[in-house]
Amino acid sequence: MITISTNRGDIRVKLFDDRAPITCENFRRYVTDEFFDGTVFHRVIPNFMIQGGGFGTDMRQKRTREPIKNEAKNGESNRRGTLAMARTSAVDSATAQFFINLRDNAFLDHGPRDYGYAVFGEVTEGMDVVDAIAKVKTASQGGHQDVPVEAVEIVSVRVDDQA
């Protein structure tokens, strides 16, 4: 289990190690390195998703490790409450940024339209926190859209041994 502590509350997450081993190992390395501490959910789109893990509270993008292989063909669907890796238009471009689906977003799954976005975990507790984050006021900031007006900070992300 992973606990994502935010300035809005805690979100507990179960990772799908058996279905997305590369992605889960990558995510845990960022957790162990305390990379996510002091980052923000920088993109919040109601009825779609909240995205974080790449920008500090100053909205400067953090330097990441090399991109990983996209595991979107793992059979998991981008359904409400799942975590998936954010990426650019390049299939194997995911690094640290992730998003939490606010609704079922099957169009983000692997398929004929697009390679898809790798689902690698799900929220087990704290979906009320995720839903509260989804309701914050957003605006454009520094060339980015859908940025919370008041920062939604990821204070820390930790592996929780209490499974």
Buried (B, 14 or more C-beta within 10 A) or exposed (E): BBBBBBEBBBBBBBBBEEBBBBBBEBBBEBBEEEBBBBBBBBBBBBEBBBBBBBBBBEBEEBEBEEBBEBBBEBEBBBBBBBBBBBBEEEBEEBBBBBBBBBBBBEEBBBEEEEBBBBBBBBBBBBBEBBBBBBEBEBEEEEEBEBBBEEBBBBBBBBEEEEE
